[in-house]
Amino acid sequence: MKTSGGRGTLETESDMELFEAMQRLAQRLRDTEKKRATVVFNAFIEGSEFVDIDDDPVSAWHAANEWKENLDRAIETSLDHKSMPHFVALVAEHHYKAQQAARAHSAHAENRAMKQEVFNWLDANPPKVLDAAADAIREKKLVPVTWRTVRDWVGEWKKLRSTGTP
């Protein structure tokens, strides 16, 4: 390798091929580390779905113990100092997405409450004509949304009730 102003250059075709082969190998190693980190992350996330604290104590204990054993195996076989940074990145990404979902859920809480209020009114006053129901809700100023939104909610209510959803 020849140096020029502090930067190395590859002189021959074989040097370039060797360099590219080393880059491919490094990428394969990084991909393997990411896969190993994903094994541990998935064992952690997927296992938590099977443990329900509302279950009877014995079955909750068995589910938690099975989760722990699976996680222990995943950690033992897949997590080391090379895969740990990828695991931490997966945890951070999952946490960020969960925060975003919680914020979105919180931001739309008022709309869900208004929609439920409209559904309750429709349950008490089942309409024959959906547009008329939307008109009545707007006239009563039951919720401060546009007629189109109310009409969409009335249509959704009708679809849910026609499928037997309470």
C-alpha positions as CSV (number, residue, x, y, z in Angstrom):
1,M,0.0,0.0,0.0
2,K,1.3,3.4,-0.9
3,T,0.6,6.4,1.3
4,S,-0.2,9.8,-0.1
5,G,-0.9,12.6,2.3
6,G,-1.9,10.3,5.1
7,R,-4.2,8.2,2.9
8,G,-3.5,4.7,1.7
9,T,-4.0,3.7,-1.9
10,L,-4.2,0.2,-3.3
11,E,-1.6,-0.3,-6.0
12,T,-2.5,-3.5,-7.8
13,E,-5.6,-5.3,-8.9
14,S,-4.8,-8.1,-6.4
15,D,-4.6,-5.6,-3.6
16,M,-8.0,-4.2,-4.5
17,E,-9.5,-7.7,-4.7
18,L,-8.0,-8.6,-1.3
19,F,-9.4,-5.4,0.2
20,E,-12.9,-6.0,-1.3
21,A,-12.7,-9.6,0.1
22,M,-11.9,-8.3,3.5
23,Q,-14.8,-5.8,3.3
24,R,-17.2,-8.6,2.4
25,L,-15.9,-10.7,5.3
26,A,-16.3,-7.8,7.7
27,Q,-19.9,-7.3,6.5
28,R,-20.7,-11.0,6.9
29,L,-19.3,-10.9,10.4
30,R,-21.4,-7.9,11.2
31,D,-24.5,-9.6,9.8
32,T,-23.8,-12.7,11.9
33,E,-23.4,-10.5,15.0
34,K,-26.8,-8.8,14.2
35,K,-28.5,-12.2,13.7
36,R,-27.2,-13.4,17.0
37,A,-28.4,-10.2,18.8
38,T,-31.8,-10.7,17.1
39,V,-32.1,-14.2,18.5
40,V,-31.7,-12.9,22.0
41,F,-34.0,-9.9,21.4
42,N,-36.7,-12.1,19.9
43,A,-36.4,-14.5,22.9
44,F,-36.9,-11.6,25.2
45,I,-39.8,-10.0,23.4
46,E,-41.7,-13.1,22.3
47,G,-41.4,-14.8,25.7
48,S,-42.9,-11.8,27.5
49,E,-46.1,-12.3,25.5
50,F,-46.7,-15.7,27.1
51,V,-46.5,-14.5,30.7
52,D,-49.8,-13.2,31.9
53,I,-49.8,-12.1,35.5
54,D,-53.6,-12.6,35.6
55,D,-53.2,-16.3,35.0
56,D,-53.3,-18.7,38.0
57,P,-50.0,-18.6,39.9
58,V,-48.8,-22.0,38.8
59,S,-49.3,-21.5,35.1
60,A,-47.9,-18.0,35.3
61,W,-44.8,-19.4,37.1
62,H,-44.4,-22.1,34.4
63,A,-44.7,-19.5,31.6
64,A,-42.2,-17.2,33.3
65,N,-39.8,-20.1,34.0
66,E,-40.0,-21.3,30.4
67,W,-39.4,-17.7,29.2
68,K,-36.3,-17.4,31.5
69,E,-34.9,-20.7,30.3
70,N,-35.4,-19.8,26.6
71,L,-33.8,-16.4,27.2
72,D,-30.9,-18.0,29.2
73,R,-30.2,-20.3,26.2
74,A,-30.4,-17.5,23.7
75,I,-28.0,-15.4,25.8
76,E,-25.6,-18.3,26.3
77,T,-25.5,-19.2,22.7
78,S,-25.8,-15.9,20.9
79,L,-24.8,-12.9,23.1
80,D,-21.2,-11.9,23.4
81,H,-19.1,-8.7,23.3
82,K,-19.5,-8.5,19.6
83,S,-23.2,-9.0,19.4
84,M,-24.0,-6.9,22.5
85,P,-24.0,-3.5,20.7
86,H,-26.5,-4.8,18.1
87,F,-28.7,-6.1,20.9
88,V,-28.6,-2.7,22.7
89,A,-29.5,-1.0,19.4
90,L,-32.5,-3.4,19.0
91,V,-33.7,-2.6,22.5
92,A,-33.3,1.1,21.9
93,E,-35.2,1.0,18.6
94,H,-38.0,-1.1,20.2
95,H,-38.2,1.4,23.1
96,Y,-38.3,4.4,20.8
97,K,-41.1,2.8,18.7
98,A,-43.0,2.0,21.9
99,Q,-42.7,5.6,23.0
100,Q,-44.0,6.8,19.7
101,A,-46.9,4.4,19.8
102,A,-47.8,5.6,23.3
103,R,-47.6,9.2,22.3
104,A,-49.9,8.5,19.3
105,H,-52.3,6.6,21.5
106,S,-52.4,9.5,24.0
107,A,-52.8,12.1,21.3
108,H,-55.9,10.4,19.9
109,A,-57.5,9.6,23.3
110,E,-59.9,12.6,23.0
111,N,-61.1,11.5,19.5
112,R,-61.6,7.9,20.7
113,A,-63.7,9.3,23.7
114,M,-65.8,11.4,21.4
115,K,-66.3,8.5,19.0
116,Q,-67.4,6.3,21.9
117,E,-69.8,9.0,23.0
118,V,-71.4,9.0,19.5
119,F,-71.5,5.2,19.6
120,N,-73.3,5.3,22.9
121,W,-75.8,7.8,21.6
122,L,-76.4,5.6,18.5
123,D,-76.9,2.6,20.7
124,A,-79.6,4.5,22.6
125,N,-81.1,6.0,19.5
126,P,-80.7,3.4,16.6
127,P,-81.1,5.3,13.3
128,K,-83.0,4.2,10.3
129,V,-81.2,6.7,8.1
130,L,-77.5,7.2,8.7
131,D,-77.3,10.7,7.3
132,A,-80.2,11.7,9.5
133,A,-78.4,10.3,12.5
134,A,-75.3,12.4,11.6
135,D,-77.5,15.5,11.2
136,A,-79.1,14.8,14.6
137,I,-75.7,14.4,16.4
138,R,-74.4,17.6,14.8
139,E,-77.6,19.5,15.8
140,K,-77.3,18.4,19.4
141,K,-73.6,19.4,19.3
142,L,-72.8,16.1,21.0
143,V,-69.2,16.3,19.7
144,P,-67.2,19.1,18.2
145,V,-66.2,17.5,15.0
146,T,-67.3,17.9,11.3
147,W,-70.4,16.4,9.9
148,R,-68.2,14.1,7.7
149,T,-66.4,12.7,10.7
150,V,-69.7,12.1,12.5
151,R,-71.1,10.4,9.4
152,D,-68.0,8.2,9.1
153,W,-68.4,7.2,12.8
154,V,-72.1,6.5,12.2
155,G,-71.2,4.2,9.3
156,E,-68.6,2.5,11.4
157,W,-71.1,2.0,14.2
158,K,-73.5,0.5,11.7
159,K,-70.9,-1.9,10.3
160,L,-69.9,-3.0,13.8
161,R,-73.5,-3.6,15.0
162,S,-74.4,-5.5,11.8
163,T,-71.6,-8.0,12.6
164,G,-73.0,-8.4,16.1
165,T,-70.3,-6.4,17.8
166,P,-71.7,-4.8,21.0
